[in-house]
């Protein structure tokens, strides 16, 4: 888990005295939840454990056609390691869904093949947990004649020595157990065995960041990106770190690259929401937070941020809906009572001024 103790000043509850300056936004903005942790965290809990105790995960996604985004059935999906060894094969169902179960932590390549479409390969990193919600878009082979297929496997990833891979995998296990200091030793050992091990540098950055060692974390993420500038987790990690340091312009550049590489990862949309919220670009913040919520609705802070961003745009009905969603999902959360109070207050103001919603709409 990449965490930080604070996430910048951000919007806060302005109080009734600010009512005349910003009528309803001031009333419904939520309070000091912004001091809560914001982090890049695994998307879902582990699926199961192998007999030897190693955690196993699943990979789940959907394949659609580029021209109309319709699901593609009978797509052959092959899972291989970076040495090119085939590990498993799946075929998409009528909804274009494919699933691989019991996949050990590591980095793999998914290859998608279907008659009439260009073959495509995608790299996936299973070091942080299971992958769900992947969306793969296949191009018609005629349209894609002059376009490159999927991203190529980087050269560094083809040459990882077995001992370095073992050290890295052990580091991932220690990091998952929150044994950050132990994991650092394993990641450093993997890097010593193979200095071009970009994912080990990225994981090392995550461990240092979890220890609050921001300088070391930044160096590790930067080293990862020097080896592979298209390493999504390193882009996200360094972007999250820059957000914490209020370097939002630098964070945006990295996070936009991460979004291009992993458009279906809720974490990058969430961090972009943090970036745009800090810049007071409410429309972009709303868009990013909505995308994050659609992919992963289990983070209370995400909903709280969205409530504030909607309130600041005077989108009163949407603010009420977001509040109701929060209370439905997190009725026992420490901020639930505050959300209820603000919801009821907003309802009363809208009832007293029924024309207000029409006036504030563009």
LUMKOL-619922 format. One record per residue (C-alpha): x, y, z; residue in one letter. Coordinates in steps of 0.2 Angstrom, whole numbers, plus 2048, in hexadecimal, padded with zeros to 3 digits. Layout:
# LUMKOL-619922
xx; yy; zz; aa
X; Y; Z; A
...
This chain:
# LUMKOL-619922
xx; yy; zz; aa
800; 800; 800; X
806; 811; 7FB; X
800; 81D; 809; X
803; 82E; 80F; X
7FE; 837; 81F; X
7F7; 847; 816; X
7F1; 84B; 805; X
7F2; 85E; 804; X
7E7; 86B; 80A; X
7D8; 868; 7FE; X
7C6; 86E; 801; X
7BF; 86E; 812; X
7AF; 872; 81B; X
7AD; 885; 819; X
7A0; 886; 826; X
78F; 890; 827; X
799; 8A1; 827; X
79E; 89E; 815; X
78C; 89B; 810; X
78A; 8AB; 807; X
79A; 8AA; 7FD; X
796; 898; 7F7; X
785; 894; 7FC; X
782; 881; 7FB; X
794; 87C; 7F7; X
799; 883; 808; X
78C; 87A; 811; X
78E; 869; 80A; X
7A1; 868; 809; X
7A7; 85A; 814; X
7B4; 85D; 822; X
7C5; 856; 826; X
7C4; 845; 81E; X
7D2; 84C; 812; X
7DF; 847; 820; X
7DA; 835; 81D; X
7E6; 82A; 813; X
7E6; 82A; 800; X
7F0; 81B; 7F8; X
7F3; 810; 7EA; X
7EC; 800; 7F1; X
7E9; 7EE; 7EA; X
7D8; 7EE; 7E1; X
7D1; 7DE; 7E9; X
7D6; 7D2; 7F7; X
7E0; 7C2; 7F2; X
7D6; 7B4; 7EA; X
7DE; 7A5; 7F3; X
7EE; 79E; 7F8; X
7F9; 790; 7F0; X
7FD; 781; 7FB; X
80E; 788; 7FE; X
806; 798; 805; X
809; 7A3; 7F6; X
7FA; 7AF; 7F2; X
7F2; 7AC; 7E2; X
7E7; 7B8; 7D8; X
7DB; 7B9; 7C9; X
7DC; 7C4; 7B9; X
7CB; 7C9; 7B2; X
7C6; 7D4; 7A4; X
7BC; 7D7; 794; X
7C1; 7D8; 782; X
7B7; 7E4; 777; X
7B8; 7E9; 764; X
7BF; 7FA; 761; X
7B2; 800; 754; X
7A3; 7FE; 75F; X
7A9; 7F8; 770; X
79F; 7E8; 76F; X
7A4; 7D9; 778; X
7AF; 7CD; 76F; X
7AB; 7BA; 772; X
7B7; 7AC; 76E; X
7C7; 7B7; 770; X
7D6; 7AC; 774; X
7DF; 7B3; 783; X
7F0; 7AC; 787; X
7FA; 7AF; 798; X
80D; 7AE; 796; X
81B; 7B3; 7A1; X
829; 7BF; 79C; X
833; 7B0; 795; X
825; 7AD; 789; X
820; 79C; 791; X
80D; 799; 78F; X
805; 797; 7A0; X
7F2; 797; 79C; X
7E5; 79A; 78F; X
7D3; 7A1; 791; X
7C5; 7A5; 784; X
7B9; 7B3; 786; X
7A7; 7B0; 789; X
798; 7B8; 781; X
79B; 7C8; 78B; X
7AD; 7C8; 786; X
7B3; 7C3; 797; X
7C3; 7BA; 79B; X
7C9; 7B3; 7AC; X
7DA; 7AB; 7B2; X
7D9; 7A4; 7C3; X
7E7; 7A0; 7D0; X
7F5; 7AB; 7C8; X
805; 7AD; 7D3; X
80C; 7BF; 7D6; X
816; 7C5; 7C8; X
816; 7CE; 7B7; X
80E; 7C5; 7A8; X
809; 7C8; 796; X
7F7; 7C6; 790; X
7F5; 7C3; 77D; X
7E4; 7C5; 774; X
7E1; 7BC; 764; X
7D1; 7BC; 759; X
7CD; 7BA; 747; X
7CB; 7CA; 73E; X
7D4; 7D4; 74C; X
7E6; 7D9; 74F; X
7EF; 7CF; 75C; X
7F2; 7D9; 76B; X
7FD; 7D6; 77B; X
7FC; 7DF; 78B; X
808; 7DE; 79A; X
800; 7DC; 7AB; X
808; 7DD; 7BC; X
801; 7D2; 7CA; X
80C; 7D7; 7D8; X
7FF; 7E2; 7E0; X
7F0; 7D6; 7E0; X
7E3; 7D0; 7D4; X
7DE; 7D9; 7C4; X
7CC; 7DC; 7C1; X
7C3; 7E7; 7B4; X
7D0; 7E6; 7A7; X
7C9; 7EC; 796; X
7D2; 7E7; 786; X
7CD; 7F0; 776; X
7D2; 7E6; 766; X
7D4; 7EF; 755; X
7CD; 7E8; 745; X
7DC; 7E1; 73C; X
7D9; 7EB; 72C; X
7D8; 7FB; 736; X
7E7; 7F6; 740; X
7F3; 7F2; 732; X
7FD; 802; 734; X
7FB; 803; 747; X
806; 7F9; 754; X
7FE; 7EB; 75D; X
7FF; 7EA; 770; X
80E; 7F1; 77A; X
81E; 7E7; 778; X
826; 7DE; 787; X
834; 7E9; 78D; X
846; 7E1; 78A; X
84A; 7E3; 79D; X
83C; 7D8; 7A2; X
842; 7CA; 796; X
852; 7C8; 79F; X
84D; 7C7; 7B2; X
858; 7B9; 7BA; X
84F; 7AC; 7C4; X
857; 7B1; 7D5; X
852; 7C3; 7D2; X
840; 7BE; 7CF; X
840; 7B4; 7DE; X
846; 7C2; 7E9; X
83A; 7CE; 7E1; X
82B; 7C2; 7E4; X
830; 7C0; 7F7; X
831; 7D3; 7F8; X
81F; 7D4; 7F1; X
819; 7C7; 7FE; X
822; 7D1; 80C; X
81A; 7E1; 806; X
809; 7D9; 805; X
80B; 7D4; 818; X
810; 7E6; 81C; X
821; 7E1; 820; X
828; 7F0; 816; X
83A; 7F0; 81D; X
83C; 7DE; 819; X
835; 7E0; 807; X
842; 7EE; 804; X
850; 7E2; 807; X
849; 7D6; 7FB; X
846; 7E3; 7ED; X
857; 7EA; 7F0; X
85E; 7D8; 7EE; X
854; 7D6; 7DE; X
85B; 7E6; 7D7; X
86D; 7E1; 7DC; X
86B; 7D1; 7D2; X
863; 7DA; 7C3; X
865; 7ED; 7C3; X
859; 7EF; 7B5; X
84B; 7E8; 7BF; X
83E; 7F6; 7BD; X
82F; 7EE; 7C6; X
83B; 7EA; 7D5; X
83F; 7FD; 7D5; X
82D; 801; 7D5; X
829; 7F5; 7E3; X
837; 7FC; 7ED; X
830; 80E; 7EB; X
81F; 807; 7F1; X
828; 800; 801; X
831; 810; 804; X
822; 81A; 802; X
819; 80F; 80E; X
827; 812; 81B; X
825; 825; 818; X
836; 826; 810; X
831; 831; 802; X
842; 836; 7FB; X
847; 823; 7FA; X
836; 81F; 7F2; X
838; 82D; 7E5; X
849; 827; 7E0; X
843; 815; 7DE; X
834; 81A; 7D3; X
83F; 825; 7C9; X
84C; 817; 7C6; X
83D; 80C; 7C1; X
838; 819; 7B4; X
849; 81B; 7AD; X
849; 809; 7A9; X
837; 808; 7A3; X
82E; 819; 7A1; X
81E; 80F; 79D; X
81D; 806; 7AE; X
80C; 80A; 7B4; X
80E; 806; 7C7; X
81E; 811; 7C7; X
814; 81F; 7BF; X
806; 81E; 7CB; X
812; 81C; 7DA; X
81C; 82C; 7D6; X
80C; 835; 7D1; X
805; 831; 7E2; X
814; 837; 7EA; X
815; 847; 7E1; X
802; 84A; 7E5; X
807; 848; 7F8; X
815; 854; 7F5; X
809; 861; 7ED; X
812; 85F; 7DC; X
802; 85D; 7D3; X
808; 862; 7C2; X
816; 855; 7C3; X
809; 848; 7C9; X
7FD; 84C; 7BB; X
80A; 848; 7AE; X
80E; 837; 7B5; X
7FC; 832; 7B9; X
7F6; 836; 7A8; X
804; 82B; 7A1; X
7FE; 81D; 7AD; X
7EC; 820; 7A8; X
7F1; 81D; 796; X
7FA; 80D; 79B; X
7ED; 806; 7A7; X
7DC; 80F; 7A2; X
7D2; 802; 7AC; X
7DC; 804; 7BD; X
7D1; 80E; 7C9; X
7E1; 813; 7D3; X
7E7; 81F; 7C5; X
7D6; 827; 7C3; X
7D5; 82A; 7D6; X
7E7; 832; 7D7; X
7E2; 83D; 7C8; X
7D3; 842; 7D2; X
7DE; 847; 7E0; X
7E9; 851; 7D4; X
7DB; 85B; 7CC; X
7D2; 85D; 7DD; X
7E2; 866; 7E3; X
7E2; 871; 7D4; X
7D0; 875; 7D6; X
7CC; 86E; 7C5; X
7BB; 868; 7CB; X
7B5; 861; 7BA; X
7C5; 856; 7B7; X
7C5; 851; 7C9; X
7B3; 84B; 7C7; X
7B6; 842; 7B8; X
7C5; 839; 7BF; X
7BC; 835; 7CF; X
7AD; 82E; 7C7; X
7B8; 823; 7BC; X
7C1; 81C; 7CC; X
7B0; 819; 7D5; X
7A9; 810; 7C6; X
7B8; 804; 7C6; X
7BA; 803; 7D9; X
7AD; 809; 7E5; X
7B4; 802; 7F6; X
7BE; 812; 7FA; X
7B5; 81E; 806; X
7C1; 82C; 802; X
7BD; 82B; 7F0; X
7AB; 82E; 7F3; X
7AE; 83C; 7FF; X
7B9; 845; 7F3; X
7AC; 843; 7E5; X
79F; 84A; 7F1; X
7A9; 85A; 7F4; X
7AE; 85C; 7E1; X
79B; 85B; 7DC; X
796; 867; 7EA; X
7A4; 874; 7E4; X
79C; 873; 7D3; X
78A; 876; 7DA; X
784; 866; 7D3; X
778; 864; 7E1; X
76E; 855; 7DC; X
77D; 84B; 7D7; X
785; 850; 7E8; X
776; 849; 7F1; X
777; 839; 7E6; X
789; 837; 7EB; X
785; 839; 7FD; X
778; 82C; 7FC; X
784; 820; 7F4; X
791; 823; 801; X
785; 820; 80F; X
77F; 810; 807; X
790; 809; 805; X
798; 810; 815; X
78A; 812; 822; X
796; 80F; 831; X
7A4; 81A; 82A; X
7AB; 828; 836; X
7A5; 835; 82A; X
794; 82D; 827; X
78C; 839; 834; X
793; 848; 82C; X
78D; 843; 81B; X
77B; 840; 822; X
77B; 851; 82A; X
781; 85A; 81A; X
775; 850; 80F; X
766; 855; 81A; X
76C; 867; 81A; X
76E; 867; 807; X
75C; 85F; 805; X
755; 86D; 810; X
75D; 87B; 806; X
757; 874; 7F6; X
745; 872; 7FD; X
746; 884; 802; X
74D; 88A; 7F2; X
745; 87E; 7E5; X
74B; 889; 7D6; X
75D; 889; 7DB; X
761; 879; 7D2; X
75B; 880; 7C2; X
764; 891; 7C4; X
774; 888; 7C7; X
773; 87D; 7B8; X
77C; 883; 7A8; X
